[in-house]
């Protein structure tokens, strides 16, 4: 899976995106009827920053399963949640920090 992390703020009625990253991770789940969605996380691994990142991704994903730019999810839901958090209108523009 690839996780998306974004940092948002509010400035002059606009939502500002100050930083963010897409991080490939290997997450192992176990069925758990008591968990909210029926599963619990057993382990989570992510690539190191910098040197070793590309090799870790290559070692943990197959050629067809390796995450790439086309696999990135749009951040529309994150932006909508951030607008609600800051009390901004649903159509408030998103600007760079």
Secondary structure, 3 states (H helix, E strand, C coil): CEEEEEEEEEECCEEEEEEEEEEEEEEEEEECCCCCCCEEEEEEEECCCCCCHHHHHHHHCCCCCCCCHHHCCCCHHHHHHHHHHHCCCCCCCEEEC
